[in-house]
């Protein structure tokens, strides 16, 4: 730490504070509604949550009924009254009893929230915005204008967004000649401060391409470029400045690449006024910054960087935690402040090639930049300061006074997209660690506010209690904590590279004969069935040997021999085989994924997550067995010792589907195995090569012979034989309702020599609905419905095949959905640019096409994507409207990319429709009504209900998966009750009293 | 506290100690094997347990193989060597490596344990005993002689016990004239000490009547009298003295009554030398003593009392705790000492009419008696002192010195029955609170040993930590602790009186028409079936209305309407209905029992415990629902909230058997109801009147209409209709395998309109075996097998119907079993004297008789009790030998009092036979081999295994009940997994992040 510099920074900061003493940002002004409400929110965390959520939904509340209902739902306490603070300003209209008429209260709240929103927006209309910008300039501030509305779900919306920019540029073009340049120390009097364009635009690149995704950097950059270039061209024509904003981490790589491509594009290479944003809170920014400067020097191109701390801290952290990734942001606030100072210095050191925009409201950070620039003799023309419009007014004023170069970041546009921005701003103002809150609301001491963040960090770390072994991170009672296998992170280039490489690898060695695996030995048969790539039938993955009755007998005999040993292997040892298998699968994860991509047409991420789920099952069931493997003492009576424990049922027939060919198969097999039941596994013929992956994993893990037997075979030859065999004690089946019910019936017939009642665990179909409530966040709902319905071609039992839309929002939702669905890319799943691939097999293709005919008869086709490859098992993505609840298309499971849209009068009506099938597997609700969400929790009766998110992708442990009614028997895979179904409980009672003498145990209920 | 007296007591005690200073009981003499072993046992609790258990089994270890195996199993540590202390005395034979040859070690241990046993016994043979008694008299001690062997399981054994007394009296008669009277202050020189007979006999009354039981005081007293009178007659003829010992609490009342009857019997009324024992440790003894003295004064008859502290303290406490009774003994040792002093004073105050024998080894207690007697001027001729033979030698010597009147309690007889006595003595010597241990082994200070026990108690209570709310007695997480309903306590006269009164009450009002109960209303039908008393067909209990298809429809409709409300009633509220129902049942317990006694022929206790089990189910499932009713958060990822919870399945058809007509019925119904599933209940026609009890209980508890519907009906008319009905979601069945399998098959067929897969919970039959190992305690094994096989006429699915006896013990066990079974009383269950009653119905009678014919063909009838009432559904109790494992009688469930006996070569062979049926419900093992017990735990694969006790009577929570294979589907009633089967799990996942803002919850896995 340079103590001299630090002292100067603190001194500068003190001066800064002094110069604005007594002022406060308008948002904290308690003379007004907003200030009062902010104050209350900072004191009351649950009010804050409700307030921010209410602000979020507010733009959707167009009717008086809707507004008053939401006010009540969000804010009414037990006394059925809303907090006084919200009603402030409507005092004069108080009734005799001090109660407002609801109309007046609504009006007050509406007016105030709109005013609060407008505070951060330079205008809702273009004209208003341009006027606002002119006014700011008159006050001495430069601007950069930003169009609200980053969420574009379709190319049409992306076009509109582009057009919005062109429109505001047009409007500015008509005015900007009238604007006087702001004075400064630079040379060109037509430029602001003598060196920078008056017109300055900021843009969020992801909004310019609805199909942008991190797995496809090149495609995403191209898509964005196609709309950014016209904008930049216009900016250049106007002699303006363009800044490419940095959004969440998943767009980081494409944004950096976009900047490089645009900066080096021959058309624009000569034009210097292009900036990019870096976020100091990202751990990778030091590296990105160094890279960028190095690149600029190599290219000999001047660049410009706006350095911010970052506005998505909560989200990045939550997303990382949810996905099992390292948290990408600094986890202590001072660490971001330190990074900001460090990176600012790097930029300033490179001021010859890099223009710097310091964007912070933090007076310490600003002072640091000022003093560092001074120390490094950076000319004023090489850096500027930026703050957000409507925020931190004292800071902008102070900056204007001291630096004379302040640019305001000015969003404009509709309130609806604007609310996302508003919520971020409110968060920034009210977070406990917010500099603004601490400075202007909490009255933290100046010394602390200006403290070197390195010191702050040290103090915070020292004050932090040592992490306690709370049983949660340490695991419980010696059982290691379960953690889901991490989701694939496509922001990591190595992850993206691994897929093509794994695919190429298996391609180089596939095509041979795959044997059965019985009693630990490969068994080849004459009879084989080939398995092929559904995107390209001519590509054969393997010839799969087929078990006949003799092989089933051999497998059952092997399993029986194994049973007598395996059942007495300790739970710990059995669990260890699962742990080892998980290790093997984790090591082979890309290879295992590649098989699925080629055999059933899974997309990269879908395939990887299938493998991850399989690993999770292995890890979770192993832990569950450790838990359940411990005998429990029952009761506490002295002289009596009761122990409850579990034993395996016998031999398990595992019959699995092709859609989660690894995860579901190994999940069922692992559950059976770890509980002590040897397995005879019959995979689906559609995914038999992936089925063989289980053999590969278990063999490598050293599972004893006979415990797992791989028996693919023709159902017509050996299906019933296996199910009906008296040696089979349980049947674990996942698949269609028809087959599941047939198995249950067959298994209920006791065969000669059968020694036990067969247990059937059947996970069957679904006809899953997502309800779109009238206040649903459509930016979210459209994308999640799309994913739920068409992810992996809709071939998930959890997939959404009905979307039930409440009337008032029907048109808005459906039109956006259709456009979004119209734009997704369809083609081989091998290519990560494609959103949807072929269905898994030609028979399935035929079936789906039949249902599309039914859809055409029963309803109105809203979308039918016939722009699909001619070869391979492709089917048109289809959305059908005018569907009634009793239509076949609304009742039967299709298992393909066919989505029925139903209209409901009310939310209750939607629930009624949703519950109105024989199935009860998954469901979803998009709503921002607390009462409707609560009602859905109770009354949307499905196995897995998802609120405000997609309804596929249940994770082991976190979302135990499975349904009831005709969707299944009420088991739940990956949940705490699952393994119980594989075991029979036993209780051993010992009378420990002999001759009147009973040893007393510690946990006896002995005399007090 | 009389401080003067107390000081004198302490002074006297000090003198006493002084007079014996330096001496110690021989058992603590560390110069010998016993002393060393006792010393080690007192230092090492687990060794003590093993030692006492080994001593218990020791007399059965007749072969070298058996002895060495048990030594290894009981004492070998990890180093596979037995503790050195056990081998002491065999030192000279040590091998080179310090290891004994096993032969020599065995011999050493055998010799030493026999010597230890003999130490407490005056002789094993009569002749040896009489010689021993003469020797004691020469040493100045009087005696009272006691014949070991209190456990008599048959009348033949009771006869033998009586004859043993007559034999020893004969032998004494031949000798006693030669004995000089002991000198004393009394007047008659032919009497000991001048006033008491030389011949003195103590006797345990329970041993004189194998059918003694507390429920039948009068019958028990008569049975005992029949064998005691000849003994007493002989004692009187010899001018001797008889003392009736007090045994465990269950014999207390009959012993007191026995004393009164014998004392007032015209034949003996004139003869004063009859004594009874009172136990100071019983809380009721103050009352008993006062009563006895009052009675003596009323009768104007002198009496004699031996006051002891009591030798069954552990057992009384354990039995009370296991049965849910108040602990009948003082729970603090000083309380018993206080009671002893208090009661001794009362007796001494009444010395004019009550002769006193002070029987204690406690020098404080003895001193207290001496000083109190002195204070009260009690003549020496009115009290004496007693100690046990072989115990506390210094005390007896001191007593002889000081009082001159010491009688030794002298057991004699075989080692096998003697070992029970030996274990009690070892316990008495080694217990932490033992006066002998404290005085002579631990070296406790004399002041403490002689302290007034009142003071000791106060100190102990003060030192005791306040009871901590440990979650165990308080219940867990707000759910009240579950406690089993108390067993019936027939030592309480009110309990005995309640049954005849309840029976009379229902008799006075029975006979009418019992309606169905549908939708909260009585429904009468034309069609009725009468239900009668199986002991007396002419006694009709009721005409039961019969549901047809229309009534089933009505019930299902009512249940369906109720379902839509009931499923959303909170778990707490549903649980409360069960709590209320339990309250009602508890209040009506005797009435509910009476119905079973008359309708299905249950014995009083069996009926009461059936009701108690029903109450337990209500209480337990209510608590289980409170536990399971709380949604669980799954995973801890921030921004995501997953809740796992359960919902009811739908309508439950409950089809119950007649053998536990209340418990099983209300258990299944309660489980369904509390989990939210309305019930249509079809009772067995054999117990339909008891079935109606459910209606009565639930109606009184206020259960809403339609939640419980009572639908008795003919299976042929409505059985399949109910099972196959599409509205039925689950079928809870308990009954035969045939019906259970049929239901499973029927339920697997999906009917038109059916919306769910039906769940069948089927508890079916058993063919339960008890294994008798070669070291089994036959005193226990015979009685427990008897109860397991013939309790409630063998009509329990848990009943023992095979006893598998290991060869070496076969003859001894079987002969005792047959004799015991030959003596039990058979007749109406209404009469508590009867052990066995009629089977429940004439069809069952026919079935059992058919099986008896099979038994006669397949094996050799060992016992067939044809001495049964001619009227009513009686069947002969039958035991059949020479049965092979594959015989029908060894494979098929009979459900009646027919027991097959099978011989096994080894314990492993016995296990193989035991496991060799299609059933796996209950099993039992009587063994004292630690390894065999451990092996049985693992390999005796049944739902409920019982070690060293009967295998019926599973208690809710303590012994979750149910089997697998063809015995059931692996559910366990009354266990922690039971309710899960009645519900479908649901998981609701909420994405709590909106606009990048996620409220962080306390249990989130947020950043550290």
Interface residues (C-beta under 8 A of the other chain):
Chain A: X45 X49 X52 X53 X56 X311 X312 X314 X315 X317 X318 X319 X321 X322 X327 X331 X419 X420 X423 X424 X427 X467 X472 X473 X484 X568 X632 X634 X635 X636 X637 X638 X639 X640 X642 X643 X644 X647 X649 X741 X744 X745 X747 X748 X749 X750 X755 X756 X757 X759 X762 X777 X918 X928 X933 X937 X938 X941 X942 X943 X944 X945 X946 X947 X948 X949 X954 X955 X957 X958 X959 X960 X961 X962 X963 X964 X965 X966 X968 X969 X970 X972 X975 X976 X977 X980 X983 X984 X985 X986 X987 X988 X989 X990 X991 X993 X994 X995 X996 X997 X998 X999 X1003 X1005 X1006 X1007 X1008
Chain B: X45 X49 X52 X53 X56 X311 X312 X314 X315 X317 X318 X319 X321 X322 X327 X331 X419 X420 X423 X424 X427 X467 X472 X484 X568 X632 X634 X635 X636 X637 X638 X639 X640 X642 X643 X644 X647 X649 X741 X744 X745 X747 X748 X749 X750 X755 X756 X757 X759 X762 X777 X918 X928 X933 X937 X938 X941 X942 X943 X944 X945 X946 X947 X948 X949 X954 X955 X957 X958 X959 X960 X961 X962 X963 X964 X965 X966 X968 X969 X970 X972 X975 X976 X977 X980 X983 X984 X985 X986 X987 X988 X989 X990 X991 X993 X994 X995 X996 X997 X998 X999 X1003 X1005 X1006 X1007 X1008
